[in-house]
Amino acid sequence: PTTELLDKYGLDEFKPIVSGLLKGDLRTFQDGLVKYQDRFIRQGTYLLLEKCKTVCYRNLFKRIHKILDKHQISLAYVARAFHWLGMPIDLDEIECILANLIFRGYVRGYLSHAKRVLVLSKRDPFPTAVVVLK
């Protein structure tokens, strides 16, 4: 939803969530989730929003792909992005996240464990229809 729509209905608690999702900014997404956690739990939306983290991961990888403009992305670059976001994680955890995204169809490509590289499809590596339909 747009910022104007959230303002119209007084849903300010969703602004950091939406902003983080659109940009792939996990820090903003997570901070918004933690800040309004009690409200989301009372509304019964917390678990739904927690599931949206997968889309946030997808959008982060999409942004990294656009910045590097490569179809083979070293997981070291991804680790630096996570570190820059203030969420340092190891390469094994990144591989796990990517494997889940690939399995769910959010990312088209494969992982080379030996080379620690994500190889993306040259045709539509981040399908939007999958995110909308699931």
C-alpha positions as CSV (number, residue, x, y, z in Angstrom):
1,P,0.0,0.0,0.0
2,T,1.0,3.6,-0.6
3,T,2.0,5.9,2.2
4,E,-1.0,8.0,1.5
5,L,-3.3,5.1,2.0
6,L,-1.6,4.2,5.3
7,D,-2.0,7.8,6.4
8,K,-5.6,7.9,5.4
9,Y,-6.5,5.0,7.7
10,G,-4.0,5.8,10.5
11,L,-1.9,2.7,9.9
12,D,1.4,4.3,10.7
13,E,2.8,1.0,12.3
14,F,2.9,-0.5,8.8
15,K,5.1,2.2,7.2
16,P,8.4,0.7,8.2
17,I,7.2,-2.8,7.2
18,V,6.1,-1.6,3.7
19,S,9.2,0.5,3.2
20,G,11.5,-2.4,4.2
21,L,9.6,-4.8,2.0
22,L,9.8,-2.6,-1.1
23,K,13.5,-1.8,-0.7
24,G,14.6,-5.2,0.6
25,D,15.8,-3.3,3.7
26,L,15.8,-6.0,6.4
27,R,16.9,-3.6,9.1
28,T,14.0,-1.3,8.6
29,F,11.6,-4.2,8.2
30,Q,12.9,-5.9,11.4
31,D,13.0,-2.7,13.4
32,G,9.3,-2.0,12.5
33,L,8.3,-5.5,13.4
34,V,10.0,-5.3,16.8
35,K,8.8,-1.8,17.5
36,Y,5.1,-2.6,16.9
37,Q,5.3,-6.3,17.9
38,D,2.7,-6.0,20.7
39,R,0.2,-4.2,18.4
40,F,0.7,-6.8,15.6
41,I,0.2,-9.7,18.0
42,R,-3.1,-8.1,19.4
43,Q,-4.3,-7.6,15.8
44,G,-3.4,-11.1,14.9
45,T,-1.1,-10.1,12.1
46,Y,2.3,-10.7,13.6
47,L,2.8,-14.2,12.1
48,L,1.6,-13.0,8.7
49,L,4.1,-10.2,8.7
50,E,6.9,-12.5,9.9
51,K,6.2,-14.6,6.8
52,C,6.7,-11.5,4.7
53,K,10.3,-11.5,5.7
54,T,10.9,-14.0,2.8
55,V,9.7,-11.4,0.3
56,C,12.1,-8.9,2.0
57,Y,15.0,-11.3,1.5
58,R,14.0,-11.8,-2.2
59,N,13.9,-8.0,-2.8
60,L,17.3,-7.6,-1.1
61,F,18.8,-10.2,-3.4
62,K,17.1,-8.5,-6.4
63,R,18.7,-5.2,-5.4
64,I,22.1,-6.8,-5.0
65,H,21.7,-8.3,-8.5
66,K,20.8,-4.9,-10.0
67,I,23.8,-3.2,-8.3
68,L,26.3,-5.8,-9.4
69,D,24.6,-6.4,-12.8
70,K,25.9,-10.0,-12.9
71,H,24.2,-13.4,-13.1
72,Q,26.8,-15.0,-10.9
73,I,26.9,-13.4,-7.5
74,S,29.5,-14.4,-5.0
75,L,28.0,-15.1,-1.6
76,A,30.7,-12.9,-0.1
77,Y,29.0,-9.8,-1.7
78,V,25.7,-10.9,-0.1
79,A,27.4,-11.3,3.3
80,R,28.7,-7.7,2.9
81,A,25.2,-6.5,2.2
82,F,23.9,-8.2,5.3
83,H,26.8,-6.8,7.4
84,W,26.1,-3.3,6.0
85,L,22.5,-3.7,7.1
86,G,23.7,-4.5,10.6
87,M,22.7,-8.1,10.4
88,P,26.0,-10.0,10.0
89,I,25.4,-13.7,9.1
90,D,27.6,-16.5,7.9
91,L,27.7,-17.9,4.4
92,D,26.0,-21.1,5.4
93,E,23.0,-19.2,6.6
94,I,22.9,-17.2,3.4
95,E,23.0,-20.4,1.4
96,C,20.0,-21.7,3.5
97,I,18.0,-18.5,2.9
98,L,18.8,-18.7,-0.9
99,A,17.9,-22.4,-1.0
100,N,14.5,-21.7,0.5
101,L,13.9,-18.8,-1.9
102,I,14.8,-21.0,-4.9
103,F,12.7,-23.9,-3.6
104,R,9.7,-21.6,-3.2
105,G,10.1,-20.1,-6.7
106,Y,10.9,-16.6,-5.5
107,V,14.4,-16.8,-7.2
108,R,15.3,-18.6,-10.4
109,G,18.7,-20.0,-10.3
110,Y,20.9,-22.4,-8.4
111,L,23.6,-22.4,-5.7
112,S,27.2,-23.6,-6.3
113,H,28.2,-24.7,-2.8
114,A,31.8,-25.5,-3.8
115,K,32.3,-22.0,-5.3
116,R,30.0,-20.2,-2.9
117,V,28.2,-18.5,-5.8
118,L,24.6,-17.9,-6.6
119,V,23.9,-18.4,-10.4
120,L,20.8,-16.6,-11.5
121,S,18.6,-17.3,-14.5
122,K,19.3,-14.9,-17.4
123,R,15.6,-14.7,-18.1
124,D,13.5,-13.3,-15.2
125,P,15.6,-14.3,-12.2
126,F,13.1,-12.7,-9.7
127,P,9.6,-13.6,-11.0
128,T,6.9,-11.2,-9.5
129,A,3.9,-13.5,-10.3
130,V,5.2,-16.1,-7.8
131,V,5.3,-13.5,-5.0
132,V,1.8,-12.3,-5.7
133,L,0.2,-15.7,-6.2
134,K,1.7,-17.4,-3.1
